[in-house]
Amino acid sequence: MRNGRSSPRSTAELDDQKSIRKLENTWAFKSLQVNKYLNRPIASLIVRAVYGTRVTPNQLTYLSFVIGLAGAYFFFRGKPSAFIAGGILAQVSSIVDCADGMLARAKNQMSEFGATLDLFLDRINEFFLLAGYMVGYFRYAGRLNLLVLGLVTMALYFLQTSLYYLTKNYLMDSKRGETAENRGWFMFLMFLFAVVNRLDYGIYVLFVVSVTTNFFLTVNFFRLRKT
């Protein structure tokens, strides 16, 4: 910066950063703050418990993954009691998923592989949890229309993830992990509707939220068009 004026390059970078912040706010639905007010406070207790041990952040990542797969299995069983177990395990998986990053920062053990591993296993976990949730409810209620809607919702959920990261790639933003808040409320909704045995409501809500998110991500991308 010279003579109090910003260069075109610095101005463009500043605009990109503002765009990224707007994108993250749209994606994460910051008003919910599930991670901030629920998951991270509990995850901090896990971090304190394992900080002085040989437990590594990647081991917590694997643990979160296994717990999530167990939750998917219980959802798939298609019984009310299993739904409750699946919902609880999904929420526990979400909490442990917060703890791995917190432990990595606390122990200064952050790595490129660890960050990618977290995202990699999160996406696999979400796939099996959603599949177990949708198929399990179909086995319980036999409602083909909701099975179809559930499968469409799955596709929309992963579409929004793709659109989000494609936009970040367009902005040349290499930061990762901003989808954590989005994942937090996603897992919490699964837990909530499973506990009250209204997985059908959960399908409706997830569908509406996914459609809305995809819409705003698409609109936001075209608003970011560089000339």
N, C-alpha and C positions, 0 to 999 in steps of 0.2 A: 504493500500500500504506500502510495506516495502522495504528498500534498493533500492528505485527508481523503483521497479518492480511492475507491476500490477498483482493482483491475477487472476486466471482463471475465477473466478466468476465476478470480476469487468470488465475484458476484454470482457466477454460474454455480460454483461449488456450494455457496451459501443457499441458493435457491434449491439445489438438489437436497441439501440437508433438511430444509423446511419441508420439502415434498416427502422425504423419507419419514419424518416425524408424523406428518398427516397420514401417511399410509399405515404406519404402525398403530396409530390411534384408531383408525377405521378397522383394521384387522383384529386387534386385540380386544375391542369393546372394553376400553379402560374403566368404564363405570362399574363393571362387575368386580374387578380386582380380586378374583378368587385366590390367586397365588399370594398376593400381598397380605390379605387379611386372614387366610385360612391355611394354605399349604406351606408357605415359607416359615411362619412361626412354629409349626409342628416339625417341619424339616430341620429347623435349627436345633431342636432337641436331639434329633438323630445325629447331626453333625457333632454336637458336643459329646455324645456318647461314644462315637467312634474316632474322634480326633486323635486321641492318644494311642490308638491301635494301628495295626498294619493294614487296615481296611483302606482301599484306594477308591478314588472317585469312579473309576471304570467298573469296579466291583459293584458299587451302588447302582450304576447304570444297568448292569446285567441283572441285578436283583429286581429293579423296577420292571424290567422286561419280563422276567419270569412271573412276577406277581400279576402283571397285566395279562399274560397268556392264561394264567390260572383263572382270572376273572372272565376271560372270553369263554373258557371251557364251561364255567358255571352258567353263564348266559345261554350257551348253546343247549344245555340240558332241558330248558323250557319248562321249568317248574318255579312257582312263586318263591319258595325257600331258596332255590338256586339263584334266582334273580337278585335276591338280597345279598347273597354271598358274592355274586359277580359284581354288583354295584360297590360293595365295600372294598373288594380287592382292586377295582378300577381306581377308586379314590386313593387307596393306600399306594398304589403304583404311581399315581400322580404326585403324591407327597414325596416319595423316595426319589422320583425324577427331579424334584427341586433340590433335594439334598446333595445329589452328585456334583452339581455345579458349585454349590455353596462350599462343599468340602474341597473341591479343586482349588477354589480361590483361597480358602483358609490355609491350605497346605502348600499353596503356590505350586500345584501340580497340573496346571492347565496345559493342554497339548492340542495340536491340530487333530490328531487321531481321536482323542477323547471327545472333542466337540462334535466331530462328524459321526462318531459312534452313537452319541446321544440322539442326534437327529435321525440317524439311520434306523435305530431300534424303535424310536418313538413312532415312526411312520408304520413300521411292521406291526407294532402293538396296536395302534389305532385301527389298522385294517382288521385284525382278528377280533378286537373288541366290538367294532361295529358289525362285523359279520355275525359274531356270536349273538349280539343283541338283536339283530333283525331276524335271523333264522330261529333263534330261541323263542322269540315272541310268536313267530308263525307256528312253531311246533306246539305252543301253548294255546293259542287262540284260533289257529287255522284260518286267519284272515288273509287271503291272497292279495287283496288290494293294498294292505299295509306292508306286505312283504315286497311288493313292487315299489311302493313309495319308499320303503326303507333302503332298497338297493339303489334307487335314484338318489336318495340322500347321501349314501356312501360315495357315489360318484361325484356329487356336488361338493362334498367335504374335501375330497382329495383334489378336485379341480381348484378350489380356492387356495389350497396350499401351493399348487403349481403356479397359479396366477400371481400369488404373492412373491414367490422367489424369482419368477421371470421378471417382475417389475423391479425387484432389487437388483437383478443382474443388469437390467437396462440402465439403472442409476449407478452401476458399478459400485455398489455397496456390498462389501464382503462380510459385514457383521452378520452373526447368526444368533439364533436363540430368541428372536423377537416374537416368535409364535407361542412362547411359553404360556402367556396369559390366555391366549385363545384355547390352547390345549387344556389349561386349568379349568375353565368353565365348561368345556366339552366333557371332561371326565366327571366334573361335579354334577352336571345335568344327568348323566348316565346313572350316577350314584343315587341322586334324588328320586328319579322316576322309578328306579329299580326297587328302592326301599318301600315306596308307597304302592308298588305293584301296578304302575300305570305306564308301562313301556310304550303303549300306543301314544300317550301324550308326548313322551320323549321323542318319538319319531316325528310327530307334527312340528314340535318346537325346533328340532335340529334341521328339519327341512326348510322351515321359514327362515331360520338364521343363516343357513348355507346359501339359500337363494339371495337373500339380502346382501350377504358378504360378497358373493360373486358379482352382484350388480355394482356395488360400490368400488370394488377392486377394478372392474372393467372401466367404469367411468373415470376413476382416478388415473388409470394408465393413459387414457387418451388426453386427459388434462395435462399430463406430464410431457406431452409431445414436444420435442425440442426442434426449434426452427433454425 
